[in-house]
């Protein structure tokens, strides 16, 4: 599989995932939910979309999609770790700068984590 093809597909899927994650986060926190649970809600929505699309498209091979419970079991601990990092960083932005700046910080936080996530997904989850 081409690293360039996977990278391009991961970027497209990631942008869709980020848009959903960010929208859920903003809507939840604007409605009064605290930052940390709002971030987790957004990441859950993005995770469901991302796991499915990355398994079906980004990391699929000649034999087809790469989904299933075994891969999800490898994916979940990674997602939990990245979600903890994301939540701490977004909550810190909210605490230091306020909610509106946390809304702006979230895409930057997620973009930074996406680089780490791609490498781990490629070599641990969808191998």
N, C-alpha and C positions, 0 to 999 in steps of 0.2 A: 504494500500500500504506500502510496506517495505521501510523504510528510507534507508536501505543499498542498495536495488535494485535501488532506485531513485538516490542515491548518485553516484553509479557506472555508471549508464546511463548518469547522468549529467556530470560526469567527461569525458566520451568518447565524448559526444556531444560537451562539452566545448572545448576539445582539437581540434576537427574539426573546430569549430567556431573560436577559437583563431588562428589557422593556416591560415584560410581565411582572418580574420581581419588583422593579422600581414602582410600577403603577399600583400594585397591591400594597406595598410599603407606604406609599404616599397616601393612598385612600384610607388605609387602616389608621395611620397616625393622625391624619387630618380629622378623622372621626373621633379621636380621643384615645385611641389605644397607645399605651406607652411604647417607646422606641424599640426596646429589645423584643417584645413579642410581635410587634409590627414587622420588624426585620425578619424574624423567623417565619412569619406567615408569607411574606414576599418570597423568601428563599424556598419555602415548600412548594409554592406555585411554580416558581422557576425550575426547581429540581425535577418536578414531575414532567414538565415539558422537555427539559434538557436531557434527562436520562433517556426518554423515549426517542427523541430526534437524533441524539448522538449514537444511540444503539442501532437505529434504523438506517441512518445516513452517514454520519461522520466516520464511524469506526466499523461500518459494515465491510464485509469482505466478499470474495467470490461465492462463498456459501450462503450469503444473505446477511440478515440482521444479526446483531450481537446483543440480545436482551436476555431476560430470564432471571430467575431467583438467585442463581449462583453469582452472576455478575452484580445483581443488586446488593447482595451480601458483601461484596467487595467494595461497592460504591458507597454504601451507607456510612461506614466509619470515616471515610474520606470527606463525605459531605458534612457530617457532624463536626469534624475538625474545622473545615473551612467556614461553616456557619458560625461556630463559636468565635473565630477570628473576625469575621464580618460583623457580627453583632457587637463585639467589644469595640471595634473601631467606629462603627456608626453611632453607638451609644456615647462614646467619648466625644464625637463631633457634636452630638446633641447637647451634651453636658457643657462643653466648652463654648459652643457658638450658637446653640439654639436649634430648634427643629427645622427651620427652613434651610439652614446650612447643612444639616444632616441629610436632608433630601438631596442637596447638591453633592454632598460627599459620597453618598452611597454608590453612584455609578463609578466613581474613581476607585473606591475600595474594591468593588467587584471586578473592575478591570485588572487591578493588580493581582487579585486572587485567581483570575482566569488563567494567567500565565502558568502559575503553579499547578492549577487544576488540569490544564491540558496535558502536561507531562505525566501527572499521576494517572489520569484517566487512560491515556494511551498505553502506559506501561503496567498498570495494576488492574484496572477494571475491565477494559475492552481488549485485552491481549488475546 
